[in-house]
Amino acid sequence: MADINNFGKEHLEDEEFTNKNSGNSGEKKNIFNIVIIMMIIIGAVIAMIGYALIRNTDTEKYFKTTTINETYDIDDINAFDIECGATDISILKSKDGKIHLNAEKIPEKSKVSVNGKTLSIVCEKNGDFDLSFWIFHWNGVNDKITIELPEKEYEKLAVSAGAGDMDLSGVSFGEIKLESGAGDIDLESVKCDTASVRSGAGDHKYTDFTCSGTLTDKTGAGDTKAASAKLGGFNSSHGAGDTNFTGRIDGNIKVSSGAGDVTLNLENSSSDYIGKYKMDISTGAGSTKVTYNN
């Protein structure tokens, strides 16, 4: 006959062993999360230091630059494709019925062309000096590109910059795709069908922003703030940074943050997220708060 006392003792010892292993596993997971977050923050700091060095360097002394001013008819252009290194880019509402391009201090070998109905701008490096590391790319020049657009919905805007701020105001596109290694991105009174906004380091700001489809918002280190926004879905991911959204989302919500608070002030009723839409929020370190307009 089995010794009941010995069985109970062995069972308790097994439970203690399992609990110890579970505790060790949790501790290892927390340490791993902290290491990942620290790596993201350190990388972002390096990128921002490099960005600051570029912004405060008199590049005209060492690199040949050029200025381009062009005007186009509204019917000739329907899409925009921009690829540059250290570049501040502004897309604004035009004061007249013409499309205006003003590119200042861009590398001398840069190319501006119209292919079909797409205006293409490629800031070619001069070849004298090129510094590349991580997500950061410096072609030695601090560019400034401004495009003014008459009011209509354009097909697509695609912008890729190694570093620099991006500002969009009073414009409308079917598709928006913005990518920056380091720099802030600001969209105000902008309309679109879908949007993807990504940066290695930098804050994202959306004011009076309307997107009938999903807004994909991702940054390695930086805050996202949206006010008076109306979206058809929201997919946001941060390595380190807060997410603060105020507005309406008629679609699925997925927000993840390694380190940072998540605050959603929704104009929706809470019933919208009981069966109709899905909501998935996860944070490694930070608080979560969701309010509804019930």
Stockholm file with secondary structure:
# STOCKHOLM 1.0

chainA/1-294         MADINNFGKEHLEDEEFTNKNSGNSGEKKNIFNIVIIMMIIIGAVIAMIGYALIRNTDTEKYFKTTTINETYDIDDINAFDIECGATDISILKSKDGKIHLNAEKIPEKSKVSVNGKTLSIVCEKNGDFDLSFWIFHWNGVNDKITIELPEKEYEKLAVSAGAGDMDLSGVSFGEIKLESGAGDIDLESVKCDTASVRSGAGDHKYTDFTCSGTLTDKTGAGDTKAASAKLGGFNSSHGAGDTNFTGRIDGNIKVSSGAGDVTLNLENSSSDYIGKYKMDISTGAGSTKVTYNN
#=GR chainA/1-294 SS CCCHHHHHHHHHHHHHHHHHHHHHHHHHHHHHHHHHHHHHHHHHHHHHHHHHHHHTSCGGGTSCEEEEEEEEETTTCCEEEEEEEEEEEEEEECSSSEEEEEEEEEETTCEEEEETTEEEEECCCCSSCCEEETTEEECSCEEEEEEEECSSEEEEEEEEEEECCEEEESCEEEEEEEEEEECCEEEESCEEEEEEEEEEECCEEEESCEEEEEEEEEEEECCEEEEEEEEEEEEEEEEECCEEEEEEECSCEEEEEEESCEEEEESSCGGGGTTTSCEEEEEEESCEEEECCC
#=GC SS_cons         CCCHHHHHHHHHHHHHHHHHHHHHHHHHHHHHHHHHHHHHHHHHHHHHHHHHHHHTSCGGGTSCEEEEEEEEETTTCCEEEEEEEEEEEEEEECSSSEEEEEEEEEETTCEEEEETTEEEEECCCCSSCCEEETTEEECSCEEEEEEEECSSEEEEEEEEEEECCEEEESCEEEEEEEEEEECCEEEESCEEEEEEEEEEECCEEEESCEEEEEEEEEEEECCEEEEEEEEEEEEEEEEECCEEEEEEECSCEEEEEEESCEEEEESSCGGGGTTTSCEEEEEEESCEEEECCC
//
